[in-house]
Amino acid sequence: MEKIAVVDTTMGSEAWARAIDAMGGGALQQHWVYGEIAARNGRRVQRCELFLGAQRIGMAQMVGRAGLWLLNRGPVLAPGVSVKPVLRALGRATRGALIATPEEAGTGWGIIPPVTPRYHAIWDIALPTQDLRARLAGKWRNRLVVAERSGVEVRPDPSPGWLIEAEAAQRRARGYDGLGGDFVAAWGQQAPGSVLALRAELSGQAVAGVVFLRHGSIASYHIGWTGPEGRAHHAHNLLLWRAAQMLEAQGVRRLDLGDVNSEEGADLMRFKLGTGAVARALGATCLVIPGQARLARS
């Protein structure tokens, strides 16, 4: 059986982005800019192309910490390519331990999944507006109508520092982690024009806001916050709806709305899936054992 070859890429950022999109698009963590930000923060970054013969079948961006490599939301694979032999090939080629969170299940000989799979809400927005609206859940659409009629105004916000601070306070209060505001600023510096920050106002006062990061044909929900007035007027429904319209006009096909896991709350899950998004299972976070990966045939 022909072996998968792992080759350090000679591509630049634009060629990398085109290749990722040609395979159907990749997650935020596989975008070139994510690696650049990691490198600026002192991490090692390795970008690989994967070949079967002369055919490129995948791409992988890994971030190194000491003797450990992290492959987050990757590799990005061509349609029909199985992730298991690709993970094993990466395990054979990587100097050090490899922990991967692939986009699909990839367990087997030499691949140990210590963490259970997670689900992300993926919203296909490459549809005419009337079709996109028709796919909204009834309650979600009704709340959108309430927000549209309530006087809430949504506008792009070139200076979302207030939102970053409000979301950081929310994270501290609720006890969850996130990349936060510094990452937003770094992303905007590395990829000008790829940050969409929206502000919802009522009577001139900010009541909610969101930030999306665009990476190729996909955009990821990064941070969001809603105050009491925003919740009362369903401002977040309006923010997501307007964001979808704006990003689709920029050529974005899908929105990654983030985790939809039960421990985060059923209300949040219903809200994300109410857009018409689909809960997509990611592969479990797994440890690729180099020695066993070398012994595995596929």
VOBA-1610 file (N, C-alpha, C; in pm, whole numbers, padded with zeros to 5 digits, always signed):
BEGIN
Met+00084-00119+00000Met+00000+00000+00000Met+00088+00125+00000Glu+00053+00221-00086Glu+00130+00344-00094Glu+00116+00424+00033Lys+00228+00474+00083Lys+00227+00550+00208Lys+00193+00696+00182Ile+00132+00756+00284Ile+00103+00899+00280Ile+00231+00974+00313Ala+00267+01070+00229Ala+00386+01151+00251Ala+00348+01281+00320Val+00424+01317+00423Val+00403+01441+00496Val+00517+01536+00459Val+00482+01650+00399Val+00583+01743+00346Val+00560+01880+00406Asp+00666+01938+00463Asp+00656+02076+00510Asp+00623+02166+00391Thr+00522+02250+00408Thr+00476+02330+00294Thr+00572+02443+00261Thr+00576+02478+00134Thr+00649+02596+00089Thr+00551+02706+00048Met+00423+02683+00074Met+00320+02780+00038Met+00331+02906+00122Gly+00278+03014+00068Gly+00255+03134+00146Gly+00112+03136+00196Ser+00075+03244+00263Ser-00057+03251+00328Ser-00171+03243+00228Glu-00161+03312+00114Glu-00272+03314+00019Glu-00289+03178-00047Ala-00180+03114-00083Ala-00189+02981-00144Ala-00244+02879-00045Trp-00203+02892+00081Trp-00255+02803+00186Trp-00407+02818+00196Ala-00455+02943+00199Ala-00599+02968+00211Ala-00674+02911+00092Arg-00620+02927-00029Arg-00687+02873-00148Arg-00694+02721-00143Ala-00585+02658-00099Ala-00583+02512-00092Ala-00682+02460+00012Ile-00692+02529+00127Ile-00788+02490+00229Ile-00930+02501+00176Asp-00960+02614+00110Asp-01094+02632+00056Asp-01127+02530-00052Ala-01027+02491-00131Ala-01049+02392-00236Ala-01090+02257-00180Met-01054+02231-00054Met-01092+02106+00012Met-01224+02120+00089Gly-01289+02235+00077Gly-01417+02253+00144Gly-01413+02349+00261Gly-01294+02405+00290Gly-01282+02499+00401Gly-01234+02432+00528Gly-01173+02512+00613Gly-01120+02458+00739Gly-01158+02544+00856Ala-01140+02490+00975Ala-01172+02561+01098Ala-01073+02675+01120Leu-01110+02764+01211Leu-01026+02878+01247Leu-00884+02835+01281Gln-00870+02725+01354Gln-00739+02681+01403Gln-00649+02630+01292Gln-00703+02607+01173Gln-00622+02563+01059Gln-00594+02677+00962His-00637+02798+00997His-00610+02914+00913His-00468+02964+00938Trp-00405+03015+00835Trp-00266+03063+00843Trp-00250+03165+00955Val-00347+03257+00968Val-00336+03364+01067Val-00329+03308+01209Tyr-00403+03202+01237Tyr-00398+03139+01369Tyr-00255+03096+01402Gly-00188+03038+01304Gly-00049+02997+01325Gly+00043+03115+01346Glu+00020+03223+01271Glu+00103+03342+01287Glu+00089+03401+01427Ile-00033+03403+01479Ile-00054+03456+01613Ile+00014+03366+01716Ala+00004+03234+01697Ala+00072+03141+01789Ala+00223+03162+01787Ala+00280+03183+01667Ala+00424+03204+01655Ala+00466+03334+01725Arg+00384+03437+01714Arg+00415+03564+01779Arg+00412+03550+01932Asn+00339+03451+01979Asn+00332+03425+02123Asn+00433+03320+02169Gly+00533+03292+02085Gly+00642+03205+02125Gly+00623+03058+02098Arg+00517+03019+02027Arg+00495+02878+01994Arg+00566+02841+01864Arg+00596+02714+01853Arg+00646+02662+01725Arg+00526+02627+01638Val+00538+02651+01509Val+00430+02623+01415Val+00484+02540+01300Gln+00415+02431+01269Gln+00452+02348+01156Gln+00331+02332+01066Arg+00351+02362+00937Arg+00244+02348+00838Arg+00285+02242+00737Cys+00197+02145+00716Cys+00230+02030+00631Cys+00126+02012+00521Glu+00173+01961+00408Glu+00085+01908+00304Glu+00097+01756+00307Leu-00012+01689+00280Leu-00013+01542+00281Leu-00045+01492+00141Phe+00041+01401+00092Phe+00028+01351-00045Phe+00013+01199-00045Leu-00069+01152-00138Leu-00076+01010-00171Leu-00033+01002-00316Gly+00091+00960-00339Gly+00148+00972-00472Gly+00166+01119-00505Ala+00115+01159-00622Ala+00125+01299-00664Ala+00005+01382-00621Gln-00094+01316-00558Gln-00218+01386-00523Gln-00212+01441-00381Arg-00238+01570-00367Arg-00247+01629-00233Arg-00383+01593-00174Ile-00381+01530-00057Ile-00505+01483+00004Ile-00538+01554+00134Gly-00446+01641+00183Gly-00476+01707+00309Gly-00375+01814+00343Met-00412+01892+00445Met-00328+02000+00498Met-00338+01994+00650Ala-00231+02032+00717Ala-00233+02030+00863Ala-00144+02141+00918Gln-00197+02217+01012Gln-00120+02318+01084Gln-00114+02276+01231Met+00008+02259+01282Met+00028+02214+01419Met+00104+02320+01498Val+00068+02333+01625Val+00132+02429+01714Val+00208+02351+01820Gly+00336+02383+01838Gly+00422+02308+01929Gly+00442+02376+02062Arg+00436+02296+02168Arg+00464+02341+02304Arg+00558+02239+02368Ala+00682+02280+02393Ala+00784+02190+02446Ala+00793+02068+02353Gly+00776+01947+02405Gly+00785+01828+02321Gly+00651+01780+02270Leu+00551+01870+02273Leu+00414+01832+02237Leu+00367+01915+02118Trp+00301+01848+02023Trp+00241+01917+01910Trp+00089+01905+01919Leu+00020+02015+01895Leu-00126+02018+01898Leu-00179+02040+01757Leu-00264+01949+01714Leu-00331+01962+01584Leu-00479+01983+01615Asn-00520+02110+01616Asn-00654+02148+01660Asn-00746+02168+01541Arg-00859+02093+01539Arg-00959+02100+01432Arg-00896+02068+01295Gly-00807+01973+01294Gly-00744+01932+01170Gly-00710+01784+01176Pro-00657+01730+01067Pro-00620+01796+00943Pro-00741+01831+00856Val-00719+01921+00759Val-00819+01949+00657Val-00796+01851+00544Leu-00900+01777+00508Leu-00884+01667+00413Leu-00969+01687+00289Ala-00919+01633+00177Ala-00997+01632+00054Ala-01118+01540+00074Pro-01228+01564+00003Pro-01346+01479+00017Pro-01313+01332-00002Gly-01367+01249+00088Gly-01351+01105+00076Gly-01226+01049+00140Val-01138+01135+00193Val-01015+01086+00255Val-01040+01053+00402Ser-00997+00934+00445Ser-01013+00892+00584Ser-00908+00957+00672Val-00951+00997+00792Val-00860+01069+00880Val-00759+00977+00948Lys-00793+00850+00970Lys-00705+00762+01048Lys-00566+00745+00988Pro-00553+00709+00860Pro-00417+00695+00807Pro-00341+00827+00802Val-00414+00938+00789Val-00348+01068+00787Val-00292+01100+00926Leu-00369+01075+01032Leu-00318+01097+01167Leu-00196+01009+01194Arg-00201+00886+01148Arg-00086+00797+01169Arg+00036+00848+01093Ala+00016+00898+00972Ala+00127+00953+00896Ala+00187+01074+00967Leu+00102+01159+01021Leu+00150+01274+01096Leu+00222+01231+01223Gly+00170+01126+01288Gly+00235+01075+01408Gly+00374+01020+01378Arg+00390+00957+01262Arg+00521+00904+01223Arg+00619+01017+01192Ala+00567+01126+01135Ala+00654+01234+01088Ala+00686+01337+01196Thr+00605+01341+01301Thr+00621+01446+01401Thr+00726+01407+01504Arg+00813+01502+01535Arg+00913+01480+01639Arg+00855+01523+01772Gly+00806+01427+01848Gly+00740+01454+01974Gly+00600+01396+01973Ala+00531+01412+02084Ala+00396+01359+02096Ala+00299+01448+02019Leu+00196+01387+01962Leu+00096+01459+01885Leu-00041+01438+01948Ile-00106+01549+01983Ile-00245+01546+02029Ile-00329+01613+01922Ala-00430+01544+01874Ala-00512+01593+01764Ala-00659+01596+01801Thr-00727+01698+01754Thr-00873+01703+01760Thr-00922+01714+01616Pro-00942+01601+01549Pro-00981+01605+01408Pro-01128+01641+01391Glu-01165+01667+01269Glu-01304+01704+01238Glu-01396+01583+01232Glu-01338+01464+01234Glu-01419+01342+01236Glu-01349+01238+01321Ala-01421+01133+01358Ala-01365+01029+01445Ala-01246+00963+01376Gly-01140+00938+01457Gly-01021+00878+01399Gly-00952+00784+01494Thr-01025+00702+01567Thr-00963+00610+01662Thr-00916+00482+01592Gly-00829+00409+01660Gly-00777+00285+01606Gly-00638+00261+01661Trp-00566+00166+01601Trp-00433+00129+01647Trp-00343+00252+01649Gly-00286+00282+01765Gly-00195+00394+01779Gly-00263+00528+01800Ile-00397+00530+01805Ile-00471+00655+01821Ile-00565+00638+01940Ile-00533+00703+02050Ile-00609+00685+02174Ile-00692+00809+02203Pro-00825+00796+02213Pro-00910+00913+02239Pro-00937+00934+02388Pro-00857+01015+02460Pro-00882+01035+02603Pro-00996+01130+02634Val-01041+01207+02535Val-01148+01305+02557Val-01262+01276+02461Thr-01386+01280+02511Thr-01501+01247+02429Thr-01524+01353+02322Pro-01592+01316+02212Pro-01616+01411+02103Pro-01703+01528+02148Arg-01691+01641+02077Arg-01775+01757+02100Arg-01852+01786+01972Tyr-01951+01872+01986Tyr-02035+01909+01872Tyr-02027+02059+01851His-02021+02099+01725His-02025+02240+01688His-02146+02266+01600Ala-02204+02385+01616Ala-02317+02425+01533Ala-02262+02489+01405Ile-02290+02428+01292Ile-02244+02477+01162Ile-02365+02523+01083Trp-02365+02651+01047Trp-02479+02714+00981Trp-02444+02743+00835Asp-02513+02676+00745Asp-02495+02700+00601Asp-02573+02825+00563Ile-02501+02932+00526Ile-02568+03058+00495Ile-02565+03091+00346Ala-02514+03000+00264Ala-02503+03025+00120Ala-02637+02996+00052Leu-02739+03072+00093Leu-02875+03054+00044Leu-02937+03191+00019Pro-03038+03199-00068Pro-03112+03325-00079Pro-03173+03361+00057Thr-03188+03491+00082Thr-03234+03537+00213Thr-03366+03474+00253Gln-03460+03463+00159Gln-03591+03407+00195Gln-03582+03261+00235Asp-03491+03188+00171Asp-03473+03047+00208Asp-03404+03035+00343Leu-03306+03121+00368Leu-03236+03118+00496Leu-03333+03150+00609Arg-03421+03246+00587Arg-03518+03284+00690Arg-03622+03173+00711Ala-03659+03106+00603Ala-03758+02999+00614Ala-03705+02882+00697Arg-03571+02866+00703Arg-03513+02755+00779Arg-03497+02785+00928Leu-03523+02909+00968Leu-03516+02942+01110Leu-03625+02867+01185Ala-03596+02821+01307Ala-03700+02761+01391Ala-03807+02866+01420Gly-03931+02820+01436Gly-04043+02913+01453Gly-04023+03012+01566Lys-03983+02963+01684Lys-03964+03053+01798Lys-03848+03148+01774Trp-03743+03099+01710Trp-03627+03184+01680Trp-03668+03295+01584Arg-03746+03259+01481Arg-03790+03359+01382Arg-03883+03461+01447Asn-03970+03416+01536Asn-04061+03509+01605Asn-03982+03609+01689Arg-03878+03562+01756Arg-03796+03653+01837Arg-03718+03750+01748Leu-03678+03705+01632Leu-03613+03794+01537Leu-03708+03907+01495Val-03833+03871+01470Val-03933+03972+01432Val-03952+04073+01545Val-03956+04023+01670Val-03969+04113+01785Val-03852+04211+01789Ala-03730+04159+01767Ala-03611+04246+01769Ala-03615+04348+01656Glu-03659+04305+01538Glu-03666+04396+01424Glu-03765+04509+01447Arg-03871+04481+01523Arg-03976+04581+01546Arg-03955+04663+01673Ser-03852+04628+01749Ser-03835+04687+01882Ser-03759+04819+01883Gly-03702+04854+01771Gly-03618+04973+01768Gly-03471+04945+01789Val-03433+04819+01806Val-03291+04783+01817Val-03222+04808+01683Glu-03112+04879+01687Glu-03034+04907+01567Glu-02902+04832+01572Val-02864+04774+01460Val-02738+04699+01450Val-02646+04770+01352Arg-02522+04790+01393Arg-02427+04857+01306Arg-02287+04799+01328Pro-02203+04803+01224Pro-02064+04762+01242Pro-01995+04850+01346Asp-01906+04790+01424Asp-01837+04863+01530Asp-01686+04851+01508Pro-01621+04957+01460Pro-01477+04950+01435Pro-01393+04952+01563Ser-01455+04983+01676Ser-01382+04991+01803Ser-01457+04912+01911Pro-01447+04779+01906Pro-01529+04698+01997Pro-01464+04674+02133Gly-01381+04767+02179Gly-01317+04748+02309Gly-01416+04729+02422Trp-01528+04802+02417Trp-01632+04788+02521Trp-01686+04646+02525Leu-01704+04588+02405Leu-01758+04451+02395Leu-01657+04350+02448Ile-01531+04369+02414Ile-01425+04279+02462Ile-01419+04281+02614Glu-01429+04399+02674Glu-01427+04410+02820Glu-01550+04345+02882Ala-01667+04368+02823Ala-01790+04310+02877Ala-01787+04158+02869Glu-01736+04105+02757Glu-01730+03960+02741Glu-01629+03898+02836Ala-01516+03969+02860Ala-01415+03920+02954Ala-01473+03912+03095Ala-01550+04014+03135Ala-01615+04011+03267Ala-01714+03897+03275Gln-01784+03871+03166Gln-01879+03760+03161Gln-01808+03627+03176Arg-01692+03611+03110Arg-01616+03487+03122Arg-01569+03464+03265Arg-01521+03571+03328Arg-01475+03557+03467Arg-01591+03518+03558Ala-01707+03578+03538Ala-01823+03551+03623Ala-01873+03408+03605Arg-01867+03358+03482Arg-01920+03225+03453Arg-01814+03116+03461Gly-01687+03155+03469Gly-01580+03058+03490Gly-01544+02976+03368Tyr-01547+03036+03250Tyr-01503+02963+03132Tyr-01389+03037+03065Asp-01311+02963+02984Asp-01194+03019+02918Asp-01228+03064+02776Gly-01140+03145+02721Gly-01156+03187+02583Gly-01034+03264+02538Leu-01020+03280+02407Leu-00904+03351+02354Leu-00914+03502+02377Gly-01035+03554+02380Gly-01056+03691+02425Gly-01011+03800+02330Gly-01003+03923+02387Gly-00984+04043+02308Gly-00849+04056+02242Asp-00740+04013+02308Asp-00608+04023+02248Asp-00602+03945+02117Phe-00671+03833+02115Phe-00673+03752+01994Phe-00746+03824+01881Val-00855+03894+01914Val-00928+03970+01813Val-00838+04075+01750Ala-00766+04149+01835Ala-00677+04252+01784Ala-00566+04193+01697Ala-00509+04081+01741Ala-00402+04017+01664Ala-00454+03966+01530Trp-00574+03911+01530Trp-00632+03859+01405Trp-00654+03975+01307Gly-00705+04086+01357Gly-00727+04201+01271Gly-00598+04258+01214Gln-00490+04254+01292Gln-00361+04302+01243Gln-00304+04210+01135Gln-00320+04079+01155Gln-00264+03983+01060Gln-00348+03973+00933Ala-00479+03992+00945Ala-00569+03978+00830Ala-00668+04094+00829Pro-00624+04212+00785Pro-00713+04329+00784Pro-00842+04302+00707Gly-00952+04346+00765Gly-01083+04328+00701Gly-01151+04197+00732Ser-01087+04111+00811Ser-01146+03978+00837Ser-01215+03969+00973Val-01225+04080+01044Val-01298+04084+01171Val-01429+04158+01150Leu-01540+04095+01184Leu-01670+04161+01180Leu-01720+04177+01323Ala-01722+04301+01370Ala-01776+04333+01502Ala-01906+04411+01482Leu-02012+04366+01547Leu-02142+04432+01537Leu-02190+04474+01675Arg-02253+04589+01678Arg-02304+04649+01802Arg-02455+04667+01788Ala-02530+04620+01886Ala-02674+04642+01889Ala-02703+04752+01989Glu-02780+04853+01945Glu-02810+04968+02030Glu-02960+04985+02046Leu-02998+05036+02160Leu-03135+05073+02188Leu-03131+05211+02254Ser-03195+05307+02188Ser-03192+05446+02235Ser-03049+05496+02253Gly-02961+05455+02162Gly-02824+05502+02163Gly-02730+05430+02258Gln-02782+05333+02335Gln-02700+05260+02430Gln-02673+05117+02380Ala-02548+05071+02397Ala-02514+04935+02356Ala-02583+04834+02446Val-02653+04740+02385Val-02724+04637+02463Val-02674+04497+02430Ala-02596+04482+02323Ala-02542+04351+02285Ala-02437+04371+02177Gly-02354+04270+02157Gly-02255+04275+02051Gly-02198+04139+02020Val-02142+04125+01901Val-02078+03999+01859Val-01953+04031+01778Val-01861+03936+01776Val-01744+03942+01689Val-01733+03809+01615Phe-01724+03817+01482Phe-01695+03701+01398Phe-01557+03719+01335Leu-01484+03609+01320Leu-01355+03609+01252Leu-01369+03529+01123Arg-01337+03594+01013Arg-01352+03529+00883Arg-01222+03460+00844His-01233+03336+00798His-01117+03259+00751His-01157+03183+00625Gly-01123+03243+00512Gly-01163+03183+00385Gly-01313+03190+00367Ser-01372+03078+00330Ser-01515+03073+00303Ser-01597+03043+00429Ile-01533+03042+00544Ile-01600+03015+00672Ile-01572+03131+00766Ala-01666+03161+00855Ala-01644+03259+00961Ala-01684+03194+01094Ser-01609+03224+01198Ser-01633+03164+01330Ser-01681+03270+01428Tyr-01786+03235+01502Tyr-01834+03318+01612Tyr-01725+03316+01720His-01675+03435+01755His-01563+03440+01848His-01606+03484+01987Ile-01668+03600+01999Ile-01719+03643+02129Ile-01854+03710+02111Gly-01932+03709+02217Gly-02061+03777+02217Gly-02103+03812+02358Trp-02183+03915+02368Trp-02233+03960+02499Trp-02370+04022+02479Thr-02459+04000+02576Thr-02591+04063+02576Thr-02624+04105+02717Gly-02665+04232+02732Gly-02709+04282+02861Gly-02857+04257+02883Pro-02911+04296+02998Pro-03053+04273+03029Pro-03148+04331+02924Glu-03122+04454+02877Glu-03208+04514+02775Glu-03198+04437+02643Gly-03078+04392+02612Gly-03061+04314+02490Gly-03137+04183+02495Arg-03133+04116+02611Arg-03207+03990+02624Arg-03357+04014+02614Ala-03404+04122+02676Ala-03547+04152+02675Ala-03599+04177+02533His-03514+04230+02446His-03555+04263+02310His-03498+04166+02207His-03439+04055+02252His-03386+03950+02163His-03285+04007+02064Ala-03196+04095+02115Ala-03099+04160+02029Ala-03001+04061+01966His-02970+03952+02036His-02872+03858+01982His-02925+03786+01858Asn-03055+03762+01853Asn-03113+03704+01732Asn-03088+03796+01613Leu-03113+03924+01634Leu-03093+04021+01527Leu-02946+04033+01488Leu-02857+04029+01586Leu-02714+04036+01557Leu-02669+03919+01470Leu-02711+03797+01505Leu-02670+03681+01426Leu-02727+03686+01286Trp-02851+03731+01276Trp-02915+03739+01145Trp-02843+03840+01055Arg-02813+03957+01109Arg-02744+04058+01030Arg-02602+04014+00997Ala-02535+03949+01092Ala-02401+03899+01065Ala-02402+03799+00950Ala-02501+03709+00950Ala-02510+03610+00842Ala-02528+03679+00707Gln-02611+03782+00703Gln-02633+03853+00576Gln-02505+03924+00530Met-02438+03990+00621Met-02317+04064+00585Met-02205+03970+00541Leu-02187+03861+00613Leu-02078+03769+00580Leu-02106+03693+00451Glu-02231+03659+00427Glu-02265+03592+00301Glu-02235+03684+00183Ala-02259+03813+00199Ala-02229+03909+00093Ala-02079+03919+00067Gln-01996+03880+00166Gln-01851+03881+00152Gln-01796+03749+00098Gly-01885+03655+00066Gly-01842+03527+00011Gly-01831+03415+00111Val-01874+03436+00235Val-01870+03331+00336Val-01985+03233+00311Arg-01957+03105+00318Arg-02058+03002+00293Arg-02114+02942+00421Arg-02029+02932+00525Arg-02074+02868+00649Arg-02028+02948+00769Leu-02109+02942+00875Leu-02071+03001+01003Leu-02053+02889+01104Asp-01942+02893+01176Asp-01918+02802+01288Asp-01960+02877+01414Leu-02073+02837+01472Leu-02128+02906+01589Leu-02073+02853+01720Gly-01982+02756+01713Gly-01918+02707+01835Gly-01986+02587+01896Asp-01942+02554+02017Asp-01989+02434+02087Asp-02139+02434+02109Val-02198+02316+02098Val-02337+02294+02140Val-02340+02168+02224Asn-02280+02176+02341Asn-02272+02061+02431Asn-02362+02084+02551Ser-02420+01977+02598Ser-02525+01987+02701Ser-02475+02054+02828Glu-02346+02038+02861Glu-02296+02097+02985Glu-02294+02249+02978Glu-02302+02305+02857Glu-02304+02450+02844Glu-02445+02506+02854Gly-02545+02420+02859Gly-02680+02467+02876Gly-02767+02440+02755Ala-02885+02388+02782Ala-02979+02356+02673Ala-03026+02482+02602Asp-03040+02593+02674Asp-03088+02716+02611Asp-02991+02764+02504Leu-02861+02759+02533Leu-02761+02801+02436Leu-02763+02709+02314Met-02778+02580+02337Met-02784+02486+02227Met-02905+02513+02139Arg-03022+02535+02201Arg-03143+02563+02123Arg-03129+02693+02044Phe-03063+02792+02106Phe-03047+02919+02038Phe-02962+02902+01911Lys-02851+02833+01922Lys-02764+02816+01806Lys-02830+02731+01698Leu-02892+02621+01737Leu-02955+02533+01639Leu-03084+02592+01583Gly-03141+02689+01654Gly-03261+02756+01604Gly-03238+02834+01477Thr-03113+02866+01446Thr-03081+02935+01321Thr-03099+02845+01199Gly-03111+02716+01222Gly-03107+02620+01113Gly-02972+02552+01102Ala-02882+02587+01195Ala-02750+02523+01197Ala-02764+02375+01232Val-02665+02297+01191Val-02661+02153+01217Val-02553+02125+01321Ala-02585+02040+01418Ala-02487+01999+01519Ala-02394+01896+01456Arg-02272+01934+01433Arg-02175+01846+01367Arg-02078+01790+01470Ala-02067+01658+01475Ala-01977+01593+01570Ala-01834+01606+01521Leu-01745+01653+01609Leu-01603+01653+01581Leu-01544+01521+01629Gly-01426+01488+01578Gly-01358+01371+01631Gly-01312+01397+01774Ala-01300+01291+01852Ala-01253+01305+01990Ala-01108+01352+01989Thr-01072+01431+02089Thr-00931+01467+02108Thr-00854+01338+02136Cys-00746+01316+02062Cys-00678+01187+02073Cys-00526+01206+02076Leu-00462+01111+02136Leu-00317+01105+02142Leu-00269+01007+02036Val-00184+01056+01945Val-00128+00969+01841Val+00008+00922+01890Ile+00020+00793+01918Ile+00143+00737+01975Ile+00243+00708+01863Pro+00358+00776+01862Pro+00451+00765+01749Pro+00491+00622+01717Gly+00530+00545+01819Gly+00575+00408+01793Gly+00469+00321+01729Gln+00347+00326+01782Gln+00240+00246+01726Gln+00196+00299+01590Ala+00204+00431+01572Ala+00170+00488+01441Ala+00264+00436+01333Arg+00392+00414+01371Arg+00490+00362+01274Arg+00459+00217+01238Leu+00402+00142+01334Leu+00374+00001+01309Leu+00245-00019+01230Ala+00151+00080+01242Ala+00023+00064+01175Ala+00040+00074+01024Arg-00034-00006+00952Arg-00023-00008+00807Arg-00114+00095+00740Ser-00221+00134+00808Ser-00314+00229+00745Ser-00382+00309+00852
//
